[in-house]
Amino acid sequence: MPQLNPAPWFAILTFSWLIFLTVLPSKVMSHTYPNEPTPQSTEKPKTEAWSWPWQ
């Protein structure tokens, strides 16, 4: 029964994982986002107290 022979299937599994681990990370890491985040200042914005009309 050829299904029980693990030799060719293990080789296919090993080579496919080697391809995934060598080719795909470089393609994923080279992806650039269209909108880069801009650094914001560390100062907190000044908040004003609300003027409630019933107080």
C-alpha positions in Angstrom: 0.0 0.0 0.0 1.7 3.2 -1.1 -0.2 5.4 1.4 1.7 3.8 4.3 5.2 4.6 2.9 6.2 7.8 4.7 9.3 8.5 2.7 8.0 10.6 -0.2 5.3 12.3 1.9 7.8 13.3 4.6 10.2 14.7 2.0 7.3 16.7 0.5 6.3 18.0 3.9 9.9 18.9 4.7 10.6 20.7 1.5 7.3 22.6 1.6 8.1 23.8 5.1 11.5 24.9 4.0 10.0 26.9 1.2 7.5 28.4 3.6 10.1 29.3 6.1 12.6 30.8 3.6 10.5 32.5 0.9 7.4 33.8 2.7 8.9 35.7 5.6 11.0 37.9 3.3 7.9 38.6 1.2 5.8 39.5 4.2 8.5 41.7 5.8 9.0 43.6 2.6 5.3 44.6 2.5 4.9 48.4 3.0 1.8 50.0 4.4 0.4 52.9 2.4 -0.2 55.1 5.5 2.8 55.2 7.8 1.9 56.3 11.4 3.2 59.7 12.3 4.8 60.2 15.7 2.8 62.2 18.1 4.0 64.6 20.8 4.3 63.4 24.3 2.4 66.4 25.7 -1.1 65.7 26.8 -3.7 67.9 25.2 -5.2 70.5 27.6 -8.8 69.7 28.4 -11.3 72.3 29.4 -14.0 71.9 31.9 -17.5 71.6 30.5 -19.8 74.5 31.2 -23.1 72.8 32.1 -26.1 75.0 31.5 -28.0 73.7 34.6 -25.3 74.4 37.1 
